[in-house]
Amino acid sequence: MFEQNHTEETKTIMSDAKKGEKNPMYNKPKPKGAVSPSQTIEVFDQENNQTTTYDSIHEAARALNIKQSRISLRS
C-alpha cells in the first residue's frame, strides 16, 4: 500500500551510519546460542546391520545423495 523505495544515495548513507564503531553490536560478544550447533545423525543400514554416524544433517545428506529436508522430516 505505502511501498517506499530508497535511492542508492540514501541506502549508502544508512549503511555508512551503522559501520564500525557506530554499529550497536560493535565489540560485543555474540549471544549464547547465536549459532546453532550441528546435529549428529546416526544412519542404520539394514542390509549390512551397521550404523554410520555423521556430524551434521548436511554431511549425511551429501553422503547418502538425498535432500537435507528428507532427513529433517524424519528427525
PQR file of N, CA, C, O and H, with PARSE charges and radii, in Angstrom:
ATOM      1  N   MET A   1       0.822  -1.182   0.000 -0.4000 1.5000
ATOM      2  CA  MET A   1       0.000   0.000   0.000 -0.0000 2.0000
ATOM      3  C   MET A   1       0.872   1.253   0.000  0.5500 1.7000
ATOM      4  O   MET A   1       0.736   2.095  -0.888 -0.5500 1.4000
ATOM      5  N   PHE A   2       1.765   1.391   0.983 -0.4000 1.5000
ATOM      6  CA  PHE A   2       2.656   2.540   1.053 -0.0000 2.0000
ATOM      7  C   PHE A   2       4.082   2.080   0.795  0.5500 1.7000
ATOM      8  O   PHE A   2       4.956   2.236   1.647 -0.5500 1.4000
ATOM      9  H   PHE A   2       1.876   0.708   1.704  0.4000 1.0000
ATOM     10  N   GLU A   3       4.306   1.529  -0.348 -0.4000 1.5000
ATOM     11  CA  GLU A   3       5.618   0.989  -0.685 -0.0000 2.0000
ATOM     12  C   GLU A   3       6.602   2.121  -0.899  0.5500 1.7000
ATOM     13  O   GLU A   3       6.326   3.067  -1.636 -0.5500 1.4000
ATOM     14  H   GLU A   3       3.596   1.402  -1.040  0.4000 1.0000
ATOM     15  N   GLN A   4       7.770   2.018  -0.242 -0.4000 1.5000
ATOM     16  CA  GLN A   4       8.771   3.059  -0.348 -0.0000 2.0000
ATOM     17  C   GLN A   4      10.067   2.440  -0.849  0.5500 1.7000
ATOM     18  O   GLN A   4      10.527   1.422  -0.332 -0.5500 1.4000
ATOM     19  H   GLN A   4       7.995   1.249   0.357  0.4000 1.0000
ATOM     20  N   ASN A   5      10.639   3.061  -1.851 -0.4000 1.5000
ATOM     21  CA  ASN A   5      11.917   2.614  -2.384 -0.0000 2.0000
ATOM     22  C   ASN A   5      12.968   3.684  -2.105  0.5500 1.7000
ATOM     23  O   ASN A   5      12.803   4.841  -2.491 -0.5500 1.4000
ATOM     24  H   ASN A   5      10.266   3.888  -2.271  0.4000 1.0000
ATOM     25  N   HIS A   6      14.032   3.297  -1.443 -0.4000 1.5000
ATOM     26  CA  HIS A   6      15.093   4.239  -1.131 -0.0000 2.0000
ATOM     27  C   HIS A   6      16.028   4.372  -2.335  0.5500 1.7000
ATOM     28  O   HIS A   6      16.254   3.414  -3.075 -0.5500 1.4000
ATOM     29  H   HIS A   6      14.166   2.357  -1.129  0.4000 1.0000
ATOM     30  N   THR A   7      16.558   5.565  -2.510 -0.4000 1.5000
ATOM     31  CA  THR A   7      17.525   5.776  -3.592 -0.0000 2.0000
ATOM     32  C   THR A   7      18.856   5.144  -3.180  0.5500 1.7000
ATOM     33  O   THR A   7      19.083   4.874  -2.001 -0.5500 1.4000
ATOM     34  H   THR A   7      16.374   6.343  -1.909  0.4000 1.0000
ATOM     35  N   GLU A   8      19.718   4.915  -4.144 -0.4000 1.5000
ATOM     36  CA  GLU A   8      21.026   4.332  -3.853 -0.0000 2.0000
ATOM     37  C   GLU A   8      21.813   5.243  -2.903  0.5500 1.7000
ATOM     38  O   GLU A   8      22.538   4.756  -2.035 -0.5500 1.4000
ATOM     39  H   GLU A   8      19.534   5.135  -5.102  0.4000 1.0000
ATOM     40  N   GLU A   9      21.672   6.548  -3.065 -0.4000 1.5000
ATOM     41  CA  GLU A   9      22.363   7.500  -2.185 -0.0000 2.0000
ATOM     42  C   GLU A   9      21.885   7.347  -0.746  0.5500 1.7000
ATOM     43  O   GLU A   9      22.693   7.347   0.183 -0.5500 1.4000
ATOM     44  H   GLU A   9      21.083   6.943  -3.771  0.4000 1.0000
ATOM     45  N   THR A  10      20.581   7.217  -0.560 -0.4000 1.5000
ATOM     46  CA  THR A  10      20.015   7.051   0.780 -0.0000 2.0000
ATOM     47  C   THR A  10      20.466   5.731   1.392  0.5500 1.7000
ATOM     48  O   THR A  10      20.789   5.675   2.579 -0.5500 1.4000
ATOM     49  H   THR A  10      19.925   7.217  -1.315  0.4000 1.0000
ATOM     50  N   LYS A  11      20.491   4.663   0.584 -0.4000 1.5000
ATOM     51  CA  LYS A  11      20.948   3.366   1.069 -0.0000 2.0000
ATOM     52  C   LYS A  11      22.401   3.446   1.542  0.5500 1.7000
ATOM     53  O   LYS A  11      22.751   2.865   2.570 -0.5500 1.4000
ATOM     54  H   LYS A  11      20.229   4.709  -0.380  0.4000 1.0000
ATOM     55  N   THR A  12      23.242   4.157   0.802 -0.4000 1.5000
ATOM     56  CA  THR A  12      24.648   4.324   1.168 -0.0000 2.0000
ATOM     57  C   THR A  12      24.773   5.088   2.483  0.5500 1.7000
ATOM     58  O   THR A  12      25.578   4.721   3.339 -0.5500 1.4000
ATOM     59  H   THR A  12      22.958   4.629  -0.033  0.4000 1.0000
ATOM     60  N   ILE A  13      23.993   6.132   2.647 -0.4000 1.5000
ATOM     61  CA  ILE A  13      24.016   6.930   3.879 -0.0000 2.0000
ATOM     62  C   ILE A  13      23.594   6.069   5.073  0.5500 1.7000
ATOM     63  O   ILE A  13      24.226   6.120   6.128 -0.5500 1.4000
ATOM     64  H   ILE A  13      23.339   6.430   1.952  0.4000 1.0000
ATOM     65  N   MET A  14      22.533   5.283   4.911 -0.4000 1.5000
ATOM     66  CA  MET A  14      22.060   4.433   6.003 -0.0000 2.0000
ATOM     67  C   MET A  14      23.092   3.362   6.335  0.5500 1.7000
ATOM     68  O   MET A  14      23.299   3.038   7.505 -0.5500 1.4000
ATOM     69  H   MET A  14      22.019   5.241   4.054  0.4000 1.0000
ATOM     70  N   SER A  15      23.733   2.817   5.320 -0.4000 1.5000
ATOM     71  CA  SER A  15      24.747   1.790   5.529 -0.0000 2.0000
ATOM     72  C   SER A  15      25.948   2.352   6.279  0.5500 1.7000
ATOM     73  O   SER A  15      26.439   1.737   7.225 -0.5500 1.4000
ATOM     74  H   SER A  15      23.565   3.080   4.370  0.4000 1.0000
ATOM     75  N   ASP A  16      26.415   3.512   5.859 -0.4000 1.5000
ATOM     76  CA  ASP A  16      27.574   4.142   6.494 -0.0000 2.0000
ATOM     77  C   ASP A  16      27.288   4.529   7.945  0.5500 1.7000
ATOM     78  O   ASP A  16      28.197   4.567   8.775 -0.5500 1.4000
ATOM     79  H   ASP A  16      26.016   4.011   5.090  0.4000 1.0000
ATOM     80  N   ALA A  17      26.030   4.815   8.242 -0.4000 1.5000
ATOM     81  CA  ALA A  17      25.657   5.230   9.593 -0.0000 2.0000
ATOM     82  C   ALA A  17      25.790   4.088  10.604  0.5500 1.7000
ATOM     83  O   ALA A  17      25.817   4.338  11.809 -0.5500 1.4000
ATOM     84  H   ALA A  17      25.291   4.784   7.568  0.4000 1.0000
ATOM     85  N   LYS A  18      25.874   2.845  10.133 -0.4000 1.5000
ATOM     86  CA  LYS A  18      25.929   1.691  11.042 -0.0000 2.0000
ATOM     87  C   LYS A  18      27.225   0.896  10.909  0.5500 1.7000
ATOM     88  O   LYS A  18      27.287  -0.245  11.367 -0.5500 1.4000
ATOM     89  H   LYS A  18      25.852   2.643   9.154  0.4000 1.0000
ATOM     90  N   LYS A  19      28.238   1.456  10.309 -0.4000 1.5000
ATOM     91  CA  LYS A  19      29.501   0.740  10.119 -0.0000 2.0000
ATOM     92  C   LYS A  19      30.481   1.010  11.251  0.5500 1.7000
ATOM     93  O   LYS A  19      30.511   2.092  11.837 -0.5500 1.4000
ATOM     94  H   LYS A  19      28.188   2.383   9.937  0.4000 1.0000
ATOM     95  N   GLY A  20      31.285  -0.018  11.538 -0.4000 1.5000
ATOM     96  CA  GLY A  20      32.359   0.127  12.519 -0.0000 2.0000
ATOM     97  C   GLY A  20      31.858   0.405  13.915  0.5500 1.7000
ATOM     98  O   GLY A  20      30.946  -0.272  14.390 -0.5500 1.4000
ATOM     99  H   GLY A  20      31.260  -0.897  11.061  0.4000 1.0000
ATOM    100  N   GLU A  21      32.436   1.389  14.586 -0.4000 1.5000
ATOM    101  CA  GLU A  21      32.100   1.705  15.973 -0.0000 2.0000
ATOM    102  C   GLU A  21      30.676   2.235  16.125  0.5500 1.7000
ATOM    103  O   GLU A  21      30.148   2.257  17.237 -0.5500 1.4000
ATOM    104  H   GLU A  21      33.177   1.939  14.200  0.4000 1.0000
ATOM    105  N   LYS A  22      30.053   2.658  15.044 -0.4000 1.5000
ATOM    106  CA  LYS A  22      28.683   3.171  15.109 -0.0000 2.0000
ATOM    107  C   LYS A  22      27.658   2.040  15.182  0.5500 1.7000
ATOM    108  O   LYS A  22      26.492   2.269  15.503 -0.5500 1.4000
ATOM    109  H   LYS A  22      30.482   2.641  14.141  0.4000 1.0000
ATOM    110  N   ASN A  23      28.098   0.834  14.886 -0.4000 1.5000
ATOM    111  CA  ASN A  23      27.198  -0.313  14.917 -0.0000 2.0000
ATOM    112  C   ASN A  23      26.878  -0.649  16.372  0.5500 1.7000
ATOM    113  O   ASN A  23      27.791  -0.740  17.192 -0.5500 1.4000
ATOM    114  H   ASN A  23      29.045   0.648  14.626  0.4000 1.0000
ATOM    115  N   PRO A  24      25.589  -0.837  16.710 -0.5600 1.5000
ATOM    116  CA  PRO A  24      25.225  -1.117  18.097  0.2800 2.0000
ATOM    117  C   PRO A  24      25.828  -2.423  18.636  0.5500 1.7000
ATOM    118  O   PRO A  24      25.952  -2.581  19.851 -0.5500 1.4000
ATOM    119  N   MET A  25      26.200  -3.352  17.763 -0.4000 1.5000
ATOM    120  CA  MET A  25      26.784  -4.621  18.197 -0.0000 2.0000
ATOM    121  C   MET A  25      28.308  -4.621  18.131  0.5500 1.7000
ATOM    122  O   MET A  25      28.935  -5.656  18.360 -0.5500 1.4000
ATOM    123  H   MET A  25      26.099  -3.224  16.776  0.4000 1.0000
ATOM    124  N   TYR A  26      28.909  -3.478  17.822 -0.4000 1.5000
ATOM    125  CA  TYR A  26      30.363  -3.384  17.697 -0.0000 2.0000
ATOM    126  C   TYR A  26      31.046  -3.779  19.000  0.5500 1.7000
ATOM    127  O   TYR A  26      30.715  -3.260  20.066 -0.5500 1.4000
ATOM    128  H   TYR A  26      28.400  -2.637  17.636  0.4000 1.0000
ATOM    129  N   ASN A  27      31.993  -4.693  18.907 -0.4000 1.5000
ATOM    130  CA  ASN A  27      32.808  -5.141  20.031 -0.0000 2.0000
ATOM    131  C   ASN A  27      32.016  -5.860  21.128  0.5500 1.7000
ATOM    132  O   ASN A  27      32.511  -5.987  22.248 -0.5500 1.4000
ATOM    133  H   ASN A  27      32.262  -5.114  18.041  0.4000 1.0000
ATOM    134  N   LYS A  28      30.822  -6.324  20.840 -0.4000 1.5000
ATOM    135  CA  LYS A  28      30.032  -7.060  21.816 -0.0000 2.0000
ATOM    136  C   LYS A  28      30.074  -8.540  21.438  0.5500 1.7000
ATOM    137  O   LYS A  28      30.059  -8.881  20.255 -0.5500 1.4000
ATOM    138  H   LYS A  28      30.420  -6.221  19.930  0.4000 1.0000
ATOM    139  N   PRO A  29      30.126  -9.412  22.436 -0.5600 1.5000
ATOM    140  CA  PRO A  29      30.143 -10.847  22.114  0.2800 2.0000
ATOM    141  C   PRO A  29      28.786 -11.297  21.575  0.5500 1.7000
ATOM    142  O   PRO A  29      27.751 -10.710  21.891 -0.5500 1.4000
ATOM    143  N   LYS A  30      28.811 -12.343  20.761 -0.4000 1.5000
ATOM    144  CA  LYS A  30      27.556 -12.894  20.255 -0.0000 2.0000
ATOM    145  C   LYS A  30      26.812 -13.541  21.413  0.5500 1.7000
ATOM    146  O   LYS A  30      27.432 -14.125  22.302 -0.5500 1.4000
ATOM    147  H   LYS A  30      29.652 -12.820  20.504  0.4000 1.0000
ATOM    148  N   PRO A  31      25.493 -13.440  21.407 -0.5600 1.5000
ATOM    149  CA  PRO A  31      24.718 -14.072  22.468  0.2800 2.0000
ATOM    150  C   PRO A  31      24.871 -15.590  22.431  0.5500 1.7000
ATOM    151  O   PRO A  31      25.101 -16.176  21.374 -0.5500 1.4000
ATOM    152  N   LYS A  32      24.741 -16.214  23.594 -0.4000 1.5000
ATOM    153  CA  LYS A  32      24.838 -17.668  23.668 -0.0000 2.0000
ATOM    154  C   LYS A  32      23.773 -18.289  22.788  0.5500 1.7000
ATOM    155  O   LYS A  32      22.618 -17.864  22.803 -0.5500 1.4000
ATOM    156  H   LYS A  32      24.554 -15.738  24.453  0.4000 1.0000
ATOM    157  N   GLY A  33      24.159 -19.293  22.024 -0.4000 1.5000
ATOM    158  CA  GLY A  33      23.208 -19.983  21.160 -0.0000 2.0000
ATOM    159  C   GLY A  33      22.941 -19.266  19.854  0.5500 1.7000
ATOM    160  O   GLY A  33      22.025 -19.647  19.126 -0.5500 1.4000
ATOM    161  H   GLY A  33      25.098 -19.638  22.011  0.4000 1.0000
ATOM    162  N   ALA A  34      23.720 -18.231  19.531 -0.4000 1.5000
ATOM    163  CA  ALA A  34      23.501 -17.486  18.294 -0.0000 2.0000
ATOM    164  C   ALA A  34      23.751 -18.360  17.072  0.5500 1.7000
ATOM    165  O   ALA A  34      23.083 -18.211  16.049 -0.5500 1.4000
ATOM    166  H   ALA A  34      24.464 -17.922  20.123  0.4000 1.0000
ATOM    167  N   VAL A  35      24.695 -19.256  17.177 -0.4000 1.5000
ATOM    168  CA  VAL A  35      24.978 -20.180  16.086 -0.0000 2.0000
ATOM    169  C   VAL A  35      24.589 -21.568  16.577  0.5500 1.7000
ATOM    170  O   VAL A  35      25.163 -22.087  17.534 -0.5500 1.4000
ATOM    171  H   VAL A  35      25.238 -19.377  18.008  0.4000 1.0000
ATOM    172  N   SER A  36      23.621 -22.149  15.915 -0.4000 1.5000
ATOM    173  CA  SER A  36      23.166 -23.458  16.387 -0.0000 2.0000
ATOM    174  C   SER A  36      24.202 -24.531  16.043  0.5500 1.7000
ATOM    175  O   SER A  36      24.738 -24.541  14.935 -0.5500 1.4000
ATOM    176  H   SER A  36      23.155 -21.727  15.138  0.4000 1.0000
ATOM    177  N   PRO A  37      24.481 -25.418  16.974 -0.5600 1.5000
ATOM    178  CA  PRO A  37      25.448 -26.480  16.701  0.2800 2.0000
ATOM    179  C   PRO A  37      24.866 -27.510  15.743  0.5500 1.7000
ATOM    180  O   PRO A  37      23.646 -27.638  15.632 -0.5500 1.4000
ATOM    181  N   SER A  38      25.725 -28.239  15.058 -0.4000 1.5000
ATOM    182  CA  SER A  38      25.240 -29.272  14.145 -0.0000 2.0000
ATOM    183  C   SER A  38      24.609 -30.407  14.942  0.5500 1.7000
ATOM    184  O   SER A  38      24.919 -30.636  16.112 -0.5500 1.4000
ATOM    185  H   SER A  38      26.715 -28.135  15.148  0.4000 1.0000
ATOM    186  N   GLN A  39      23.728 -31.093  14.270 -0.4000 1.5000
ATOM    187  CA  GLN A  39      23.032 -32.206  14.904 -0.0000 2.0000
ATOM    188  C   GLN A  39      23.657 -33.504  14.407  0.5500 1.7000
ATOM    189  O   GLN A  39      23.696 -33.752  13.202 -0.5500 1.4000
ATOM    190  H   GLN A  39      23.476 -30.907  13.320  0.4000 1.0000
ATOM    191  N   THR A  40      24.140 -34.323  15.317 -0.4000 1.5000
ATOM    192  CA  THR A  40      24.734 -35.604  14.949 -0.0000 2.0000
ATOM    193  C   THR A  40      23.632 -36.541  14.470  0.5500 1.7000
ATOM    194  O   THR A  40      22.573 -36.645  15.089 -0.5500 1.4000
ATOM    195  H   THR A  40      24.109 -34.121  16.296  0.4000 1.0000
ATOM    196  N   ILE A  41      23.899 -37.218  13.361 -0.4000 1.5000
ATOM    197  CA  ILE A  41      22.918 -38.113  12.750 -0.0000 2.0000
ATOM    198  C   ILE A  41      23.487 -39.527  12.689  0.5500 1.7000
ATOM    199  O   ILE A  41      24.615 -39.729  12.238 -0.5500 1.4000
ATOM    200  H   ILE A  41      24.760 -37.134  12.859  0.4000 1.0000
ATOM    201  N   GLU A  42      22.711 -40.492  13.139 -0.4000 1.5000
ATOM    202  CA  GLU A  42      23.094 -41.896  13.018 -0.0000 2.0000
ATOM    203  C   GLU A  42      22.192 -42.549  11.986  0.5500 1.7000
ATOM    204  O   GLU A  42      20.968 -42.441  12.060 -0.5500 1.4000
ATOM    205  H   GLU A  42      21.795 -40.327  13.505  0.4000 1.0000
ATOM    206  N   VAL A  43      22.807 -43.231  11.018 -0.4000 1.5000
ATOM    207  CA  VAL A  43      22.054 -43.904   9.961 -0.0000 2.0000
ATOM    208  C   VAL A  43      22.298 -45.401  10.089  0.5500 1.7000
ATOM    209  O   VAL A  43      23.442 -45.854  10.118 -0.5500 1.4000
ATOM    210  H   VAL A  43      23.801 -43.319  10.958  0.4000 1.0000
ATOM    211  N   PHE A  44      21.210 -46.164  10.165 -0.4000 1.5000
ATOM    212  CA  PHE A  44      21.319 -47.613  10.303 -0.0000 2.0000
ATOM    213  C   PHE A  44      21.070 -48.269   8.947  0.5500 1.7000
ATOM    214  O   PHE A  44      20.036 -48.034   8.322 -0.5500 1.4000
ATOM    215  H   PHE A  44      20.281 -45.796  10.142  0.4000 1.0000
ATOM    216  N   ASP A  45      22.007 -49.083   8.498 -0.4000 1.5000
ATOM    217  CA  ASP A  45      21.897 -49.816   7.241 -0.0000 2.0000
ATOM    218  C   ASP A  45      21.393 -51.223   7.562  0.5500 1.7000
ATOM    219  O   ASP A  45      22.116 -52.021   8.159 -0.5500 1.4000
ATOM    220  H   ASP A  45      22.847 -49.274   9.006  0.4000 1.0000
ATOM    221  N   GLN A  46      20.163 -51.525   7.169 -0.4000 1.5000
ATOM    222  CA  GLN A  46      19.551 -52.813   7.496 -0.0000 2.0000
ATOM    223  C   GLN A  46      20.211 -53.975   6.761  0.5500 1.7000
ATOM    224  O   GLN A  46      20.266 -55.089   7.281 -0.5500 1.4000
ATOM    225  H   GLN A  46      19.576 -50.876   6.685  0.4000 1.0000
ATOM    226  N   GLU A  47      20.708 -53.720   5.558 -0.4000 1.5000
ATOM    227  CA  GLU A  47      21.328 -54.793   4.770 -0.0000 2.0000
ATOM    228  C   GLU A  47      22.634 -55.274   5.409  0.5500 1.7000
ATOM    229  O   GLU A  47      22.883 -56.477   5.485 -0.5500 1.4000
ATOM    230  H   GLU A  47      20.663 -52.814   5.135  0.4000 1.0000
ATOM    231  N   ASN A  48      23.464 -54.337   5.867 -0.4000 1.5000
ATOM    232  CA  ASN A  48      24.763 -54.680   6.457 -0.0000 2.0000
ATOM    233  C   ASN A  48      24.732 -54.731   7.978  0.5500 1.7000
ATOM    234  O   ASN A  48      25.705 -55.133   8.617 -0.5500 1.4000
ATOM    235  H   ASN A  48      23.262 -53.360   5.805  0.4000 1.0000
ATOM    236  N   ASN A  49      23.605 -54.321   8.552 -0.4000 1.5000
ATOM    237  CA  ASN A  49      23.457 -54.281  10.003 -0.0000 2.0000
ATOM    238  C   ASN A  49      24.529 -53.389  10.647  0.5500 1.7000
ATOM    239  O   ASN A  49      25.107 -53.739  11.676 -0.5500 1.4000
ATOM    240  H   ASN A  49      22.815 -53.995   8.034  0.4000 1.0000
ATOM    241  N   GLN A  50      24.784 -52.220  10.018 -0.4000 1.5000
ATOM    242  CA  GLN A  50      25.804 -51.282  10.506 -0.0000 2.0000
ATOM    243  C   GLN A  50      25.184 -49.905  10.730  0.5500 1.7000
ATOM    244  O   GLN A  50      24.224 -49.517  10.065 -0.5500 1.4000
ATOM    245  H   GLN A  50      24.314 -51.935   9.182  0.4000 1.0000
ATOM    246  N   THR A  51      25.754 -49.189  11.673 -0.4000 1.5000
ATOM    247  CA  THR A  51      25.342 -47.816  11.945 -0.0000 2.0000
ATOM    248  C   THR A  51      26.479 -46.878  11.573  0.5500 1.7000
ATOM    249  O   THR A  51      27.628 -47.085  11.965 -0.5500 1.4000
ATOM    250  H   THR A  51      26.534 -49.504  12.213  0.4000 1.0000
ATOM    251  N   THR A  52      26.143 -45.845  10.814 -0.4000 1.5000
ATOM    252  CA  THR A  52      27.122 -44.832  10.427 -0.0000 2.0000
ATOM    253  C   THR A  52      26.717 -43.513  11.079  0.5500 1.7000
ATOM    254  O   THR A  52      25.545 -43.135  11.043 -0.5500 1.4000
ATOM    255  H   THR A  52      25.210 -45.676  10.496  0.4000 1.0000
ATOM    256  N   THR A  53      27.675 -42.817  11.670 -0.4000 1.5000
ATOM    257  CA  THR A  53      27.412 -41.542  12.330 -0.0000 2.0000
ATOM    258  C   THR A  53      27.960 -40.398  11.484  0.5500 1.7000
ATOM    259  O   THR A  53      29.098 -40.446  11.015 -0.5500 1.4000
ATOM    260  H   THR A  53      28.626 -43.123  11.700  0.4000 1.0000
ATOM    261  N   TYR A  54      27.137 -39.372  11.296 -0.4000 1.5000
ATOM    262  CA  TYR A  54      27.531 -38.174  10.555 -0.0000 2.0000
ATOM    263  C   TYR A  54      27.466 -36.984  11.502  0.5500 1.7000
ATOM    264  O   TYR A  54      26.625 -36.946  12.400 -0.5500 1.4000
ATOM    265  H   TYR A  54      26.214 -39.333  11.676  0.4000 1.0000
ATOM    266  N   ASP A  55      28.352 -36.016  11.303 -0.4000 1.5000
ATOM    267  CA  ASP A  55      28.427 -34.855  12.192 -0.0000 2.0000
ATOM    268  C   ASP A  55      27.296 -33.848  11.980  0.5500 1.7000
ATOM    269  O   ASP A  55      27.019 -33.036  12.862 -0.5500 1.4000
ATOM    270  H   ASP A  55      29.035 -36.047  10.574  0.4000 1.0000
ATOM    271  N   SER A  56      26.646 -33.896  10.823 -0.4000 1.5000
ATOM    272  CA  SER A  56      25.570 -32.944  10.553 -0.0000 2.0000
ATOM    273  C   SER A  56      24.586 -33.527   9.552  0.5500 1.7000
ATOM    274  O   SER A  56      24.883 -34.499   8.858 -0.5500 1.4000
ATOM    275  H   SER A  56      26.871 -34.556  10.106  0.4000 1.0000
ATOM    276  N   ILE A  57      23.415 -32.918   9.491 -0.4000 1.5000
ATOM    277  CA  ILE A  57      22.408 -33.329   8.520 -0.0000 2.0000
ATOM    278  C   ILE A  57      22.951 -33.109   7.111  0.5500 1.7000
ATOM    279  O   ILE A  57      22.740 -33.935   6.223 -0.5500 1.4000
ATOM    280  H   ILE A  57      23.174 -32.129  10.055  0.4000 1.0000
ATOM    281  N   HIS A  58      23.643 -32.004   6.913 -0.4000 1.5000
ATOM    282  CA  HIS A  58      24.206 -31.687   5.600 -0.0000 2.0000
ATOM    283  C   HIS A  58      25.189 -32.775   5.146  0.5500 1.7000
ATOM    284  O   HIS A  58      25.155 -33.220   3.999 -0.5500 1.4000
ATOM    285  H   HIS A  58      23.814 -31.333   7.634  0.4000 1.0000
ATOM    286  N   GLU A  59      26.047 -33.186   6.052 -0.4000 1.5000
ATOM    287  CA  GLU A  59      27.038 -34.216   5.725 -0.0000 2.0000
ATOM    288  C   GLU A  59      26.356 -35.548   5.410  0.5500 1.7000
ATOM    289  O   GLU A  59      26.749 -36.237   4.468 -0.5500 1.4000
ATOM    290  H   GLU A  59      26.075 -32.825   6.984  0.4000 1.0000
ATOM    291  N   ALA A  60      25.350 -35.910   6.184 -0.4000 1.5000
ATOM    292  CA  ALA A  60      24.629 -37.161   5.953 -0.0000 2.0000
ATOM    293  C   ALA A  60      23.905 -37.124   4.609  0.5500 1.7000
ATOM    294  O   ALA A  60      23.935 -38.098   3.856 -0.5500 1.4000
ATOM    295  H   ALA A  60      25.032 -35.350   6.949  0.4000 1.0000
ATOM    296  N   ALA A  61      23.261 -36.012   4.314 -0.4000 1.5000
ATOM    297  CA  ALA A  61      22.537 -35.882   3.050 -0.0000 2.0000
ATOM    298  C   ALA A  61      23.485 -35.991   1.867  0.5500 1.7000
ATOM    299  O   ALA A  61      23.170 -36.631   0.863 -0.5500 1.4000
ATOM    300  H   ALA A  61      23.236 -35.221   4.925  0.4000 1.0000
ATOM    301  N   ARG A  62      24.644 -35.364   1.991 -0.4000 1.5000
ATOM    302  CA  ARG A  62      25.631 -35.420   0.906 -0.0000 2.0000
ATOM    303  C   ARG A  62      26.119 -36.860   0.708  0.5500 1.7000
ATOM    304  O   ARG A  62      26.229 -37.322  -0.428 -0.5500 1.4000
ATOM    305  H   ARG A  62      24.899 -34.845   2.806  0.4000 1.0000
ATOM    306  N   ALA A  63      26.409 -37.564   1.795 -0.4000 1.5000
ATOM    307  CA  ALA A  63      26.920 -38.933   1.714 -0.0000 2.0000
ATOM    308  C   ALA A  63      25.873 -39.899   1.159  0.5500 1.7000
ATOM    309  O   ALA A  63      26.203 -40.837   0.432 -0.5500 1.4000
ATOM    310  H   ALA A  63      26.320 -37.188   2.717  0.4000 1.0000
ATOM    311  N   LEU A  64      24.603 -39.659   1.510 -0.4000 1.5000
ATOM    312  CA  LEU A  64      23.530 -40.554   1.080 -0.0000 2.0000
ATOM    313  C   LEU A  64      22.899 -40.122  -0.244  0.5500 1.7000
ATOM    314  O   LEU A  64      22.036 -40.809  -0.790 -0.5500 1.4000
ATOM    315  H   LEU A  64      24.335 -38.898   2.100  0.4000 1.0000
ATOM    316  N   ASN A  65      23.346 -38.970  -0.749 -0.4000 1.5000
ATOM    317  CA  ASN A  65      22.860 -38.414  -2.017 -0.0000 2.0000
ATOM    318  C   ASN A  65      21.338 -38.191  -1.991  0.5500 1.7000
ATOM    319  O   ASN A  65      20.620 -38.569  -2.917 -0.5500 1.4000
ATOM    320  H   ASN A  65      24.048 -38.411  -0.306  0.4000 1.0000
ATOM    321  N   ILE A  66      20.871 -37.561  -0.896 -0.4000 1.5000
ATOM    322  CA  ILE A  66      19.460 -37.194  -0.764 -0.0000 2.0000
ATOM    323  C   ILE A  66      19.377 -35.757  -0.277  0.5500 1.7000
ATOM    324  O   ILE A  66      20.383 -35.171   0.122 -0.5500 1.4000
ATOM    325  H   ILE A  66      21.454 -37.254  -0.144  0.4000 1.0000
ATOM    326  N   LYS A  67      18.172 -35.188  -0.308 -0.4000 1.5000
ATOM    327  CA  LYS A  67      17.977 -33.813   0.148 -0.0000 2.0000
ATOM    328  C   LYS A  67      17.992 -33.755   1.675  0.5500 1.7000
ATOM    329  O   LYS A  67      17.583 -34.697   2.353 -0.5500 1.4000
ATOM    330  H   LYS A  67      17.354 -35.664  -0.631  0.4000 1.0000
ATOM    331  N   GLN A  68      18.471 -32.629   2.196 -0.4000 1.5000
ATOM    332  CA  GLN A  68      18.509 -32.431   3.656 -0.0000 2.0000
ATOM    333  C   GLN A  68      17.113 -32.492   4.259  0.5500 1.7000
ATOM    334  O   GLN A  68      16.933 -32.988   5.371 -0.5500 1.4000
ATOM    335  H   GLN A  68      18.802 -31.863   1.645  0.4000 1.0000
ATOM    336  N   SER A  69      16.130 -31.987   3.528 -0.4000 1.5000
ATOM    337  CA  SER A  69      14.766 -31.950   4.053 -0.0000 2.0000
ATOM    338  C   SER A  69      14.224 -33.350   4.311  0.5500 1.7000
ATOM    339  O   SER A  69      13.401 -33.538   5.208 -0.5500 1.4000
ATOM    340  H   SER A  69      16.276 -31.584   2.625  0.4000 1.0000
ATOM    341  N   ARG A  70      14.673 -34.334   3.538 -0.4000 1.5000
ATOM    342  CA  ARG A  70      14.226 -35.714   3.755 -0.0000 2.0000
ATOM    343  C   ARG A  70      14.693 -36.200   5.138  0.5500 1.7000
ATOM    344  O   ARG A  70      13.965 -36.914   5.827 -0.5500 1.4000
ATOM    345  H   ARG A  70      15.341 -34.182   2.810  0.4000 1.0000
ATOM    346  N   ILE A  71      15.899 -35.812   5.532 -0.4000 1.5000
ATOM    347  CA  ILE A  71      16.417 -36.214   6.836 -0.0000 2.0000
ATOM    348  C   ILE A  71      15.728 -35.405   7.940  0.5500 1.7000
ATOM    349  O   ILE A  71      15.359 -35.949   8.981 -0.5500 1.4000
ATOM    350  H   ILE A  71      16.491 -35.233   4.972  0.4000 1.0000
ATOM    351  N   SER A  72      15.560 -34.107   7.703 -0.4000 1.5000
ATOM    352  CA  SER A  72      14.943 -33.237   8.709 -0.0000 2.0000
ATOM    353  C   SER A  72      13.531 -33.690   9.048  0.5500 1.7000
ATOM    354  O   SER A  72      13.113 -33.598  10.202 -0.5500 1.4000
ATOM    355  H   SER A  72      15.859 -33.665   6.858  0.4000 1.0000
ATOM    356  N   LEU A  73      12.799 -34.172   8.067 -0.4000 1.5000
ATOM    357  CA  LEU A  73      11.426 -34.625   8.296 -0.0000 2.0000
ATOM    358  C   LEU A  73      11.391 -35.871   9.178  0.5500 1.7000
ATOM    359  O   LEU A  73      10.411 -36.093   9.888 -0.5500 1.4000
ATOM    360  H   LEU A  73      13.138 -34.246   7.130  0.4000 1.0000
ATOM    361  N   ARG A  74      12.435 -36.678   9.142 -0.4000 1.5000
ATOM    362  CA  ARG A  74      12.490 -37.925   9.902 -0.0000 2.0000
ATOM    363  C   ARG A  74      13.080 -37.723  11.293  0.5500 1.7000
ATOM    364  O   ARG A  74      12.882 -38.561  12.172 -0.5500 1.4000
ATOM    365  H   ARG A  74      13.231 -36.498   8.565  0.4000 1.0000
ATOM    366  N   SER A  75      13.805 -36.620  11.507 -0.4000 1.5000
ATOM    367  CA  SER A  75      14.497 -36.397  12.785 -0.0000 2.0000
ATOM    368  C   SER A  75      13.538 -36.061  13.891  0.5500 1.7000
ATOM    369  O   SER A  75      13.957 -35.845  15.028 -0.5500 1.4000
ATOM    370  H   SER A  75      13.966 -35.938  10.793  0.4000 1.0000
TER
END
